[in-house]
Amino acid sequence: MTNAATTDDPKAPSDALVEPGAPAAAERAQTTDKTPDSDAQSQPDLAPEPGESEEPTLYGVDLIRKHGFWTIVKEDYRGHHSDVTLPGFQALFAYRFGTWRQKLKNPVFRLITKAMYSLMHRFVRNFYGIEMFDTTKIGRRLHIGHQHGIVLHGYGTIGDDCVVRQGVTMGVTNTWEIGVGPVIGNRVNFGAGCVLMGNITIGDDVMIGPNAVVSANVPSQRTVFAPPARVLPRQMDDES
């Protein structure tokens, strides 16, 4: 905590008169010859404190427009242990390519890149068992821990720094509405085999345990887990 008693007054006048025999006062007048705006500009940018407003999370093509395709791909690469052979990274690369092509203006390039994305999407789905569409809104640094059995809602929203593991399903129950899907906050951790049912909302910093079935909204900073398995006595065959 900064001691207020040791802080110079930024509102001190810059044209303060210096009397003879007062060098200390002259030095103090010179050091205070700056405005609060100049002080603010000299300070480095700091991350927002808890409770302060943060930059809105960007998804999909909006994220690519602001930060660039390769910047986001490099983040995904580092988030997957800098290994291009991991299925999770390859699935995300195909997704980022699909969202990047949406901002192209030339109809010929859009057609060519659409065919390329279609091939990559089918490869990831058929060989790795990861089904994610370019219509899904995904933020930064999504980590896919393991492959197979992963289905992400085509119109779902996933925030920054989330973790998805094998067997995770984000889908709907009985109704399908174009453009509407589950909304996942930032830093959500999905355990293996968990299922999200319906167009629900999951808050920030939520941990969902393995095999949990979530069909209702979950507030931020909560843990969701399935009931543990019961241990029952084994019934032995009657001796003849």
C-alpha positions as CSV (number, residue, x, y, z in Angstrom):
1,M,0.0,0.0,0.0
2,T,1.4,3.4,-1.0
3,N,1.8,5.8,1.9
4,A,-0.2,8.9,1.0
5,A,2.0,11.0,3.2
6,T,5.0,10.4,0.9
7,T,3.3,11.1,-2.4
8,D,3.8,14.5,-4.0
9,D,0.7,16.5,-4.9
10,P,0.2,16.2,-8.7
11,K,-1.9,19.3,-8.7
12,A,1.0,21.5,-7.5
13,P,1.4,24.6,-9.9
14,S,4.2,24.3,-12.4
15,D,4.9,28.1,-12.3
16,A,5.4,28.3,-8.6
17,L,7.6,31.2,-7.6
18,V,11.0,30.4,-6.0
19,E,12.1,32.7,-3.2
20,P,15.8,33.3,-2.7
21,G,17.4,31.0,-0.1
22,A,14.8,28.3,-0.6
23,P,16.5,25.6,-2.9
24,A,14.4,22.8,-1.5
25,A,11.2,24.5,-2.4
26,A,12.5,25.2,-6.0
27,E,13.4,21.5,-6.4
28,R,10.0,20.4,-5.2
29,A,8.2,22.8,-7.5
30,Q,10.2,21.4,-10.5
31,T,9.5,17.8,-9.7
32,T,5.7,18.4,-9.4
33,D,5.6,20.1,-12.9
34,K,3.5,17.4,-14.5
35,T,-0.2,16.6,-14.9
36,P,-2.1,13.5,-13.7
37,D,-2.5,12.5,-17.4
38,S,1.2,12.3,-18.0
39,D,1.6,10.2,-14.9
40,A,-1.0,7.8,-16.1
41,Q,0.7,7.5,-19.5
42,S,4.0,6.6,-17.9
43,Q,2.6,3.7,-15.9
44,P,2.6,0.2,-17.5
45,D,-0.7,-1.5,-18.4
46,L,-1.8,-3.7,-15.6
47,A,-4.3,-6.6,-15.5
48,P,-7.7,-5.7,-14.1
49,E,-8.1,-6.3,-10.5
50,P,-10.7,-8.8,-9.3
51,G,-14.1,-7.2,-9.5
52,E,-13.1,-4.7,-12.2
53,S,-14.5,-4.9,-15.7
54,E,-12.4,-7.2,-18.0
55,E,-12.2,-7.2,-21.8
56,P,-15.1,-9.0,-23.3
57,T,-14.4,-12.5,-24.5
58,L,-14.2,-12.9,-28.2
59,Y,-15.1,-16.0,-30.1
60,G,-14.8,-17.5,-33.6
61,V,-14.3,-15.2,-36.5
62,D,-14.3,-12.1,-34.2
63,L,-11.4,-13.5,-32.3
64,I,-9.5,-14.1,-35.6
65,R,-10.2,-10.6,-36.9
66,K,-8.8,-8.9,-33.8
67,H,-5.7,-11.1,-33.0
68,G,-4.9,-12.8,-36.3
69,F,-5.0,-16.4,-37.4
70,W,-1.5,-17.3,-36.6
71,T,-1.5,-15.6,-33.2
72,I,-4.4,-17.8,-32.0
73,V,-2.9,-20.9,-33.6
74,K,0.4,-20.4,-31.8
75,E,-1.5,-20.1,-28.5
76,D,-3.3,-23.4,-29.3
77,Y,0.1,-25.0,-30.2
78,R,1.7,-24.0,-26.9
79,G,-1.4,-25.1,-25.0
80,H,-1.0,-28.6,-26.5
81,H,2.6,-29.1,-25.4
82,S,4.0,-27.7,-28.6
83,D,3.2,-30.9,-30.4
84,V,1.5,-30.7,-33.8
85,T,0.8,-34.4,-33.8
86,L,-1.7,-34.2,-30.9
87,P,-5.3,-34.8,-32.1
88,G,-6.5,-31.9,-29.9
89,F,-4.3,-29.4,-31.7
90,Q,-5.2,-30.7,-35.1
91,A,-8.9,-30.5,-34.3
92,L,-8.4,-26.9,-33.1
93,F,-6.4,-26.0,-36.2
94,A,-9.1,-27.2,-38.4
95,Y,-11.7,-25.2,-36.4
96,R,-9.6,-22.0,-36.5
97,F,-9.1,-22.4,-40.3
98,G,-12.9,-22.8,-40.7
99,T,-13.5,-19.6,-38.8
100,W,-10.7,-17.7,-40.6
101,R,-12.2,-18.5,-44.0
102,Q,-15.5,-16.9,-43.0
103,K,-13.9,-13.4,-43.2
104,L,-12.7,-13.8,-46.8
105,K,-14.3,-11.6,-49.4
106,N,-13.3,-13.3,-52.6
107,P,-16.0,-15.9,-53.5
108,V,-13.5,-18.1,-55.3
109,F,-11.2,-18.2,-52.2
110,R,-14.2,-18.8,-50.0
111,L,-15.2,-21.8,-52.1
112,I,-11.7,-23.3,-52.2
113,T,-11.1,-22.8,-48.5
114,K,-14.6,-24.3,-47.7
115,A,-13.6,-27.5,-49.5
116,M,-10.3,-27.6,-47.6
117,Y,-12.1,-27.1,-44.3
118,S,-14.6,-29.8,-45.1
119,L,-11.8,-32.3,-45.7
120,M,-10.1,-31.3,-42.4
121,H,-13.3,-31.4,-40.5
122,R,-14.1,-34.9,-41.7
123,F,-10.6,-36.2,-41.0
124,V,-10.7,-35.0,-37.4
125,R,-14.2,-36.4,-36.9
126,N,-13.7,-39.8,-38.5
127,F,-10.1,-40.5,-37.3
128,Y,-10.0,-38.8,-33.9
129,G,-13.6,-38.8,-32.9
130,I,-13.7,-35.1,-32.2
131,E,-16.8,-33.4,-33.7
132,M,-16.6,-29.6,-33.7
133,F,-18.0,-27.2,-36.2
134,D,-16.9,-23.8,-37.4
135,T,-20.2,-22.4,-36.3
136,T,-19.3,-23.1,-32.7
137,K,-18.0,-20.0,-30.8
138,I,-14.8,-21.0,-29.1
139,G,-12.5,-18.6,-27.2
140,R,-8.8,-18.6,-26.7
141,R,-6.5,-21.4,-25.5
142,L,-9.0,-24.3,-25.4
143,H,-7.2,-27.5,-24.4
144,I,-8.5,-30.9,-25.7
145,G,-6.8,-33.4,-23.3
146,H,-7.6,-36.6,-25.2
147,Q,-9.5,-37.6,-28.3
148,H,-12.5,-39.8,-29.1
149,G,-16.1,-39.4,-28.2
150,I,-16.1,-35.5,-28.1
151,V,-19.1,-33.7,-29.5
152,L,-19.4,-29.9,-29.2
153,H,-22.7,-28.3,-30.0
154,G,-22.7,-26.6,-33.4
155,Y,-24.1,-23.4,-31.9
156,G,-22.5,-23.6,-28.5
157,T,-20.2,-21.0,-26.9
158,I,-17.0,-21.9,-25.0
159,G,-15.0,-19.3,-23.2
160,D,-11.2,-18.8,-22.7
161,D,-8.9,-21.4,-21.1
162,C,-11.3,-24.3,-20.9
163,V,-10.3,-27.9,-20.8
164,V,-12.2,-30.7,-22.6
165,R,-11.4,-34.4,-22.2
166,Q,-12.5,-37.6,-23.9
167,G,-16.1,-38.5,-24.0
168,V,-17.4,-35.0,-23.4
169,T,-20.8,-34.2,-25.1
170,M,-22.4,-30.8,-25.3
171,G,-25.8,-31.2,-27.0
172,V,-29.5,-30.6,-26.8
173,T,-32.4,-32.7,-25.5
174,N,-35.4,-32.8,-27.8
175,T,-35.4,-29.5,-29.5
176,W,-33.0,-27.9,-32.0
177,E,-32.9,-24.2,-32.6
178,I,-30.5,-22.6,-35.1
179,G,-28.1,-20.2,-33.5
180,V,-28.9,-21.3,-29.9
181,G,-26.8,-23.6,-27.8
182,P,-25.1,-24.0,-24.4
183,V,-23.0,-21.2,-23.1
184,I,-19.8,-22.0,-21.3
185,G,-17.8,-19.4,-19.3
186,N,-14.1,-19.0,-18.9
187,R,-11.8,-21.5,-17.2
188,V,-14.3,-24.4,-17.2
189,N,-12.8,-27.8,-16.7
190,F,-14.7,-30.8,-18.1
191,G,-14.0,-34.3,-16.7
192,A,-14.0,-37.4,-18.9
193,G,-17.5,-38.6,-20.0
194,C,-19.5,-35.6,-18.7
195,V,-22.6,-34.6,-20.6
196,L,-24.3,-31.2,-20.9
197,M,-28.0,-31.4,-21.9
198,G,-30.0,-28.5,-23.2
199,N,-29.3,-24.8,-23.8
200,I,-27.9,-24.2,-20.4
201,T,-25.3,-21.7,-19.0
202,I,-22.2,-22.6,-17.1
203,G,-20.4,-19.8,-15.2
204,D,-16.7,-19.1,-15.0
205,D,-14.3,-21.2,-13.0
206,V,-16.5,-24.3,-12.8
207,M,-15.2,-27.8,-12.5
208,I,-17.4,-30.6,-13.8
209,G,-16.4,-34.1,-12.7
210,P,-16.2,-37.3,-14.7
211,N,-19.5,-38.8,-16.0
212,A,-21.6,-35.9,-14.5
213,V,-24.8,-35.2,-16.4
214,V,-25.6,-31.4,-16.2
215,S,-29.1,-30.3,-17.3
216,A,-29.4,-27.0,-15.4
217,N,-27.5,-23.7,-15.2
218,V,-24.4,-23.7,-13.0
219,P,-23.2,-20.5,-11.3
220,S,-19.6,-19.4,-11.3
221,Q,-17.0,-21.0,-9.1
222,R,-18.9,-24.3,-8.5
223,T,-17.9,-27.9,-8.6
224,V,-20.3,-30.4,-10.2
225,F,-19.8,-34.1,-9.7
226,A,-21.7,-37.4,-10.2
227,P,-22.6,-39.6,-7.2
228,P,-19.8,-42.0,-6.4
229,A,-20.1,-45.6,-7.3
230,R,-21.7,-47.9,-4.7
231,V,-19.8,-50.8,-3.3
232,L,-22.1,-53.9,-2.9
233,P,-21.3,-57.3,-1.6
234,R,-20.6,-59.9,-4.3
235,Q,-23.2,-62.6,-4.4
236,M,-21.5,-66.0,-4.6
237,D,-23.2,-69.0,-6.2
238,D,-24.7,-71.3,-3.7
239,E,-22.6,-74.3,-3.1
240,S,-24.2,-77.4,-4.4
